[in-house]
Amino acid sequence: MRVLGVDNILVGAGDPVRAKEFYGGVLGLEEKFSTEETALFAIGEETPGLLVRVQEGRPGSMRVWLEVPDARAAADELGLEPFEVFTGWTVEVPDPWGNVIGLTDYTKQPHLARAG
């Protein structure tokens, strides 16, 4: 498996309004888009961002998604089931300490993908 770069950093939040106030207001990050339960904030001029999403019962959890050429192949290699996302496919795997690492591809949005 080959990692191409950071996709997004995902942060679990309990309240979307407070999350937007903190990340947009206190930290001053530019909001790229939002829904009722999700907001993506820009991190400088980088394409990857900080994705804040409501996670009932699990606020405070943080995940890092890394871009790979083919998440379904990575899932097969890891013996896990991938799931479909807006850009393509993702598989999530916990490290030995419970941190979640996502491996995601851009097979449905190839114009956004890194070369690789």
N, C-alpha and C positions, 0 to 999 in steps of 0.2 A: 504494500500500500504506500502511496506517495501523498504527502500533505503539501498542498500548494500555498497555503497561507491562512490567516485568521478570517473566518466568515463573520461571526458576530459574537458578542458577549451577551449572554442572557441573564437577566436578574429577575428573581421572583419578588413580587410585591403584593401586599395585602389590600392596598387601596390605590386605584389608578389615578385618582385626583391628587392625592398626596405625593405619589410617585412623580407625576408630571411637575408638581410644584418644586419638588426637590431637584430632580435632574435638569429640568428646564430653568427653574428660577434660581435655586441655590447654586448649582454648578454651572448654570448658564449655557448648557448644551442646546444646540439647535434641534428642534423637533423636525424630523424628516417626514413622518406620517404617524397616524394613530387610529385606533379603533376604540371600542368601549373597554377592551381588556388588554390592549397592547399599545405601546408607543416605542418608536425607534428614534434614537437620538444620534446625531452625528458626533463623531470623535475627531475633531480637527478636520483635515481635508481628506481623511481616509474614507474609502468606500465602506469597510466594515463599520458597524455601529454598536451602540449599547441598546439592546432590545429589552424593554421592561414589560413584563407580563404578569397579570394577576394569577396567582397560584394559591388557591384556597388550601389552607392547612399546611402550606409549605413556603410562606413568604420568607425571604432572606436567603433562599437558595440561589446559587450562581452557577452558570454553565458556560463553557467556552465551546463554540462550534468552529471547526476547522474545515476548510474547503479541500475536497479530494476530487479527482477526476470522475470517480464512479462510486457513489455511496452504496449501491446495491452490491457491487463486487466487494467492497470493504465489509459489508454486513455478512456476506457469505464467508469471507475469510475469518471473521470473528464468531461465526455461528449464531448471529443475531438476526432479528427481523427489522428491516428498514421501514420507514413510514414516509408518506408523500408530503411534501411541503410546496409552497408557491413556486420556488425556483427549481425543484427537482425532487431528490430523495435525501433522507437523513437516517443515520443510525446513531444511537446514543449508547455509550459504554461507560460504566463507572470505573474510576481508578481504584486502587486498593483501599483508599480512604473515603470513598463515597462521592468524590467530586465527579461530575458528569462531563464527559467530553463527547461532543457531537461531531460526526463526520458527515458533511453535507456536500451535495454537488449542484451544478447548475444545468442539468440536462434539459430542463424545461425552459430555461432562460440563458442559452449559450452565449448571447451577446454580453452577459454580465460576468461570465467566467474568466478566470485567469488562464493564461496559456499553460498547457501542461498536458 
